[in-house]
Amino acid sequence: MRLIVTLILLLFVAAGIVLGALNADLVSYDLGFVRLPLPKGAALLLALVIGWLLGGLTAWLGVSSRHRRQRRQAAAADGKAHTNPAGA
């Protein structure tokens, strides 16, 4: 299994090197407050990393807020069970 993962990783590294080499010319990005001349491959990689980070952050916030809400509801239900015994 470890060999397969290593081979897939090497395949993606090689594809990244080829992509960077084929897109080496500079492109100027104007962000309003700064102008960045970047190679196309670096800009593509930067956009990919930013998208990956923002997607991961969004997924983490969604899951953690749902877990927080479920813990709160469970604590409220547990508190009601202790204050109102069923046999009394």
VMD Tcl script that builds the backbone (N, CA, C; Angstrom):
set m [mol new atoms 264]
animate dup $m
set s [atomselect $m all]
$s set {name element resname resid chain x y z} {
  {N N MET 1 A 0.822 -1.192 0.000}
  {CA C MET 1 A 0.000 0.000 0.000}
  {C C MET 1 A 0.868 1.259 0.000}
  {N N ARG 2 A 1.930 1.211 0.791}
  {CA C ARG 2 A 2.822 2.364 0.877}
  {C C ARG 2 A 3.516 2.627 -0.456}
  {N N LEU 3 A 3.828 1.567 -1.186}
  {CA C LEU 3 A 4.468 1.705 -2.498}
  {C C LEU 3 A 3.519 2.384 -3.485}
  {N N ILE 4 A 2.246 2.012 -3.454}
  {CA C ILE 4 A 1.260 2.621 -4.361}
  {C C ILE 4 A 1.115 4.116 -4.069}
  {N N VAL 5 A 1.040 4.467 -2.794}
  {CA C VAL 5 A 0.919 5.878 -2.416}
  {C C VAL 5 A 2.151 6.660 -2.865}
  {N N THR 6 A 3.328 6.074 -2.694}
  {CA C THR 6 A 4.569 6.731 -3.114}
  {C C THR 6 A 4.599 6.928 -4.631}
  {N N LEU 7 A 4.169 5.925 -5.372}
  {CA C LEU 7 A 4.139 6.046 -6.829}
  {C C LEU 7 A 3.145 7.114 -7.291}
  {N N ILE 8 A 1.981 7.176 -6.659}
  {CA C ILE 8 A 1.001 8.206 -7.012}
  {C C ILE 8 A 1.545 9.591 -6.676}
  {N N LEU 9 A 2.194 9.724 -5.533}
  {CA C LEU 9 A 2.798 10.999 -5.154}
  {C C LEU 9 A 3.861 11.424 -6.158}
  {N N LEU 10 A 4.710 10.499 -6.571}
  {CA C LEU 10 A 5.739 10.810 -7.562}
  {C C LEU 10 A 5.128 11.184 -8.908}
  {N N LEU 11 A 4.014 10.542 -9.267}
  {CA C LEU 11 A 3.321 10.880 -10.500}
  {C C LEU 11 A 2.810 12.321 -10.463}
  {N N PHE 12 A 2.222 12.734 -9.348}
  {CA C PHE 12 A 1.728 14.095 -9.235}
  {C C PHE 12 A 2.864 15.120 -9.170}
  {N N VAL 13 A 3.967 14.775 -8.542}
  {CA C VAL 13 A 5.125 15.677 -8.514}
  {C C VAL 13 A 5.668 15.863 -9.928}
  {N N ALA 14 A 5.774 14.770 -10.674}
  {CA C ALA 14 A 6.256 14.861 -12.058}
  {C C ALA 14 A 5.298 15.689 -12.910}
  {N N ALA 15 A 3.983 15.491 -12.730}
  {CA C ALA 15 A 3.015 16.284 -13.479}
  {C C ALA 15 A 3.119 17.763 -13.121}
  {N N GLY 16 A 3.368 18.064 -11.852}
  {CA C GLY 16 A 3.548 19.452 -11.432}
  {C C GLY 16 A 4.789 20.078 -12.043}
  {N N ILE 17 A 5.865 19.316 -12.132}
  {CA C ILE 17 A 7.100 19.828 -12.741}
  {C C ILE 17 A 6.880 20.092 -14.230}
  {N N VAL 18 A 6.213 19.174 -14.904}
  {CA C VAL 18 A 5.928 19.361 -16.328}
  {C C VAL 18 A 5.014 20.565 -16.538}
  {N N LEU 19 A 3.984 20.693 -15.715}
  {CA C LEU 19 A 3.070 21.816 -15.822}
  {C C LEU 19 A 3.800 23.140 -15.603}
  {N N GLY 20 A 4.675 23.187 -14.628}
  {CA C GLY 20 A 5.446 24.402 -14.377}
  {C C GLY 20 A 6.406 24.722 -15.509}
  {N N ALA 21 A 7.008 23.703 -16.080}
  {CA C ALA 21 A 7.956 23.936 -17.167}
  {C C ALA 21 A 7.252 24.396 -18.440}
  {N N LEU 22 A 6.075 23.863 -18.713}
  {CA C LEU 22 A 5.354 24.246 -19.922}
  {C C LEU 22 A 4.686 25.616 -19.807}
  {N N ASN 23 A 4.492 26.095 -18.589}
  {CA C ASN 23 A 3.845 27.382 -18.358}
  {C C ASN 23 A 4.788 28.325 -17.616}
  {N N ALA 24 A 5.973 28.497 -18.139}
  {CA C ALA 24 A 6.992 29.281 -17.454}
  {C C ALA 24 A 6.902 30.776 -17.737}
  {N N ASP 25 A 6.152 31.198 -18.747}
  {CA C ASP 25 A 6.091 32.625 -19.062}
  {C C ASP 25 A 5.323 33.384 -17.982}
  {N N LEU 26 A 5.729 34.643 -17.801}
  {CA C LEU 26 A 5.156 35.463 -16.731}
  {C C LEU 26 A 3.811 36.053 -17.141}
  {N N VAL 27 A 2.926 36.109 -16.170}
  {CA C VAL 27 A 1.630 36.761 -16.324}
  {C C VAL 27 A 1.514 37.739 -15.175}
  {N N SER 28 A 1.046 38.939 -15.468}
  {CA C SER 28 A 0.923 39.959 -14.440}
  {C C SER 28 A -0.503 39.964 -13.894}
  {N N TYR 29 A -0.633 39.834 -12.581}
  {CA C TYR 29 A -1.933 39.854 -11.915}
  {C C TYR 29 A -2.055 41.159 -11.150}
  {N N ASP 30 A -3.106 41.915 -11.448}
  {CA C ASP 30 A -3.359 43.186 -10.775}
  {C C ASP 30 A -4.449 42.962 -9.736}
  {N N LEU 31 A -4.084 43.052 -8.459}
  {CA C LEU 31 A -5.035 42.803 -7.379}
  {C C LEU 31 A -5.630 44.083 -6.814}
  {N N GLY 32 A -5.417 45.195 -7.470}
  {CA C GLY 32 A -5.959 46.464 -7.020}
  {C C GLY 32 A -4.965 47.261 -6.195}
  {N N PHE 33 A -4.349 46.622 -5.238}
  {CA C PHE 33 A -3.382 47.304 -4.386}
  {C C PHE 33 A -1.950 46.861 -4.637}
  {N N VAL 34 A -1.774 45.799 -5.374}
  {CA C VAL 34 A -0.439 45.311 -5.719}
  {C C VAL 34 A -0.523 44.597 -7.073}
  {N N ARG 35 A 0.567 44.662 -7.796}
  {CA C ARG 35 A 0.653 43.986 -9.093}
  {C C ARG 35 A 1.708 42.889 -8.978}
  {N N LEU 36 A 1.307 41.647 -9.273}
  {CA C LEU 36 A 2.192 40.502 -9.102}
  {C C LEU 36 A 2.507 39.855 -10.444}
  {N N PRO 37 A 3.766 39.906 -10.873}
  {CA C PRO 37 A 4.148 39.108 -12.049}
  {C C PRO 37 A 4.545 37.697 -11.606}
  {N N LEU 38 A 3.756 36.706 -12.000}
  {CA C LEU 38 A 4.007 35.318 -11.612}
  {C C LEU 38 A 4.029 34.431 -12.850}
  {N N PRO 39 A 4.799 33.349 -12.796}
  {CA C PRO 39 A 4.692 32.360 -13.864}
  {C C PRO 39 A 3.300 31.712 -13.829}
  {N N LYS 40 A 2.809 31.313 -14.977}
  {CA C LYS 40 A 1.466 30.718 -15.033}
  {C C LYS 40 A 1.346 29.486 -14.139}
  {N N GLY 41 A 2.362 28.655 -14.153}
  {CA C GLY 41 A 2.334 27.436 -13.335}
  {C C GLY 41 A 2.262 27.753 -11.853}
  {N N ALA 42 A 3.015 28.763 -11.413}
  {CA C ALA 42 A 2.988 29.151 -9.997}
  {C C ALA 42 A 1.632 29.740 -9.631}
  {N N ALA 43 A 1.052 30.526 -10.527}
  {CA C ALA 43 A -0.271 31.098 -10.267}
  {C C ALA 43 A -1.322 30.000 -10.176}
  {N N LEU 44 A -1.234 29.001 -11.042}
  {CA C LEU 44 A -2.168 27.885 -11.006}
  {C C LEU 44 A -2.008 27.089 -9.712}
  {N N LEU 45 A -0.777 26.839 -9.319}
  {CA C LEU 45 A -0.518 26.121 -8.083}
  {C C LEU 45 A -1.002 26.918 -6.878}
  {N N LEU 46 A -0.782 28.223 -6.878}
  {CA C LEU 46 A -1.235 29.083 -5.793}
  {C C LEU 46 A -2.757 29.074 -5.696}
  {N N ALA 47 A -3.441 29.150 -6.816}
  {CA C ALA 47 A -4.908 29.099 -6.815}
  {C C ALA 47 A -5.399 27.744 -6.302}
  {N N LEU 48 A -4.732 26.679 -6.674}
  {CA C LEU 48 A -5.092 25.342 -6.210}
  {C C LEU 48 A -4.924 25.226 -4.700}
  {N N VAL 49 A -3.816 25.711 -4.173}
  {CA C VAL 49 A -3.553 25.641 -2.733}
  {C C VAL 49 A -4.547 26.507 -1.957}
  {N N ILE 50 A -4.826 27.706 -2.442}
  {CA C ILE 50 A -5.782 28.577 -1.763}
  {C C ILE 50 A -7.172 27.940 -1.767}
  {N N GLY 51 A -7.580 27.376 -2.879}
  {CA C GLY 51 A -8.867 26.690 -2.948}
  {C C GLY 51 A -8.933 25.487 -2.027}
  {N N TRP 52 A -7.859 24.734 -1.947}
  {CA C TRP 52 A -7.798 23.573 -1.063}
  {C C TRP 52 A -7.906 24.007 0.387}
  {N N LEU 53 A -7.178 25.066 0.760}
  {CA C LEU 53 A -7.223 25.557 2.134}
  {C C LEU 53 A -8.598 26.118 2.486}
  {N N LEU 54 A -9.176 26.917 1.608}
  {CA C LEU 54 A -10.497 27.485 1.885}
  {C C LEU 54 A -11.572 26.397 1.927}
  {N N GLY 55 A -11.489 25.410 1.061}
  {CA C GLY 55 A -12.435 24.292 1.094}
  {C C GLY 55 A -12.297 23.477 2.371}
  {N N GLY 56 A -11.078 23.227 2.791}
  {CA C GLY 56 A -10.854 22.504 4.046}
  {C C GLY 56 A -11.344 23.280 5.249}
  {N N LEU 57 A -11.099 24.582 5.249}
  {CA C LEU 57 A -11.563 25.434 6.347}
  {C C LEU 57 A -13.085 25.450 6.405}
  {N N THR 58 A -13.732 25.555 5.262}
  {CA C THR 58 A -15.194 25.546 5.217}
  {C C THR 58 A -15.751 24.218 5.718}
  {N N ALA 59 A -15.181 23.123 5.291}
  {CA C ALA 59 A -15.639 21.812 5.742}
  {C C ALA 59 A -15.423 21.643 7.239}
  {N N TRP 60 A -14.281 22.085 7.741}
  {CA C TRP 60 A -13.988 21.965 9.170}
  {C C TRP 60 A -14.945 22.803 10.003}
  {N N LEU 61 A -15.214 24.026 9.560}
  {CA C LEU 61 A -16.143 24.881 10.302}
  {C C LEU 61 A -17.546 24.292 10.302}
  {N N GLY 62 A -17.973 23.735 9.181}
  {CA C GLY 62 A -19.300 23.118 9.111}
  {C C GLY 62 A -19.431 21.926 10.032}
  {N N VAL 63 A -18.429 21.070 10.050}
  {CA C VAL 63 A -18.469 19.880 10.898}
  {C C VAL 63 A -18.357 20.263 12.364}
  {N N SER 64 A -17.459 21.184 12.692}
  {CA C SER 64 A -17.272 21.540 14.099}
  {C C SER 64 A -18.491 22.266 14.653}
  {N N SER 65 A -19.167 23.088 13.855}
  {CA C SER 65 A -20.360 23.767 14.357}
  {C C SER 65 A -21.490 22.758 14.573}
  {N N ARG 66 A -21.601 21.768 13.688}
  {CA C ARG 66 A -22.629 20.733 13.869}
  {C C ARG 66 A -22.344 19.917 15.125}
  {N N HIS 67 A -21.071 19.581 15.376}
  {CA C HIS 67 A -20.710 18.815 16.574}
  {C C HIS 67 A -20.993 19.630 17.830}
  {N N ARG 68 A -20.681 20.925 17.789}
  {CA C ARG 68 A -20.952 21.803 18.933}
  {C C ARG 68 A -22.452 21.829 19.241}
  {N N ARG 69 A -23.264 21.975 18.202}
  {CA C ARG 69 A -24.713 22.018 18.380}
  {C C ARG 69 A -25.220 20.691 18.935}
  {N N GLN 70 A -24.707 19.563 18.465}
  {CA C GLN 70 A -25.127 18.254 18.964}
  {C C GLN 70 A -24.710 18.053 20.418}
  {N N ARG 71 A -23.513 18.522 20.793}
  {CA C ARG 71 A -23.073 18.420 22.187}
  {C C ARG 71 A -23.958 19.258 23.099}
  {N N ARG 72 A -24.323 20.473 22.627}
  {CA C ARG 72 A -25.195 21.341 23.409}
  {C C ARG 72 A -26.560 20.693 23.614}
  {N N GLN 73 A -27.118 20.111 22.562}
  {CA C GLN 73 A -28.418 19.455 22.658}
  {C C GLN 73 A -28.345 18.234 23.573}
  {N N ALA 74 A -27.254 17.480 23.490}
  {CA C ALA 74 A -27.094 16.310 24.353}
  {C C ALA 74 A -26.944 16.735 25.810}
  {N N ALA 75 A -26.224 17.814 26.064}
  {CA C ALA 75 A -26.063 18.299 27.433}
  {C C ALA 75 A -27.391 18.808 27.984}
  {N N ALA 76 A -28.190 19.462 27.146}
  {CA C ALA 76 A -29.494 19.941 27.581}
  {C C ALA 76 A -30.419 18.759 27.878}
  {N N ALA 77 A -30.392 17.745 27.040}
  {CA C ALA 77 A -31.219 16.560 27.269}
  {C C ALA 77 A -30.764 15.817 28.509}
  {N N ASP 78 A -29.467 15.760 28.746}
  {CA C ASP 78 A -28.915 15.096 29.924}
  {C C ASP 78 A -29.299 15.872 31.183}
  {N N GLY 79 A -29.291 17.186 31.115}
  {CA C GLY 79 A -29.686 18.009 32.253}
  {C C GLY 79 A -31.144 17.840 32.593}
  {N N LYS 80 A -32.003 17.715 31.592}
  {CA C LYS 80 A -33.435 17.507 31.826}
  {C C LYS 80 A -33.678 16.128 32.431}
  {N N ALA 81 A -32.906 15.140 32.023}
  {CA C ALA 81 A -33.079 13.787 32.548}
  {C C ALA 81 A -32.723 13.741 34.033}
  {N N HIS 82 A -31.739 14.516 34.471}
  {CA C HIS 82 A -31.332 14.509 35.869}
  {C C HIS 82 A -32.296 15.314 36.727}
  {N N THR 83 A -32.893 16.376 36.217}
  {CA C THR 83 A -33.783 17.214 37.022}
  {C C THR 83 A -35.211 16.667 37.057}
  {N N ASN 84 A -35.604 15.848 36.117}
  {CA C ASN 84 A -36.963 15.317 36.041}
  {C C ASN 84 A -36.906 13.795 35.944}
  {N N PRO 85 A -36.748 13.088 37.083}
  {CA C PRO 85 A -36.656 11.628 37.028}
  {C C PRO 85 A -37.967 11.029 36.527}
  {N N ALA 86 A -37.854 9.972 35.791}
  {CA C ALA 86 A -39.037 9.366 35.169}
  {C C ALA 86 A -39.924 8.677 36.196}
  {N N GLY 87 A -39.369 8.146 37.262}
  {CA C GLY 87 A -40.155 7.421 38.253}
  {C C GLY 87 A -40.852 8.313 39.257}
  {N N ALA 88 A -40.595 9.589 39.317}
  {CA C ALA 88 A -41.182 10.449 40.351}
  {C C ALA 88 A -42.490 11.056 39.980}
}
mol reanalyze $m
mol bondsrecalc $m
mol representation Tube
mol addrep $m
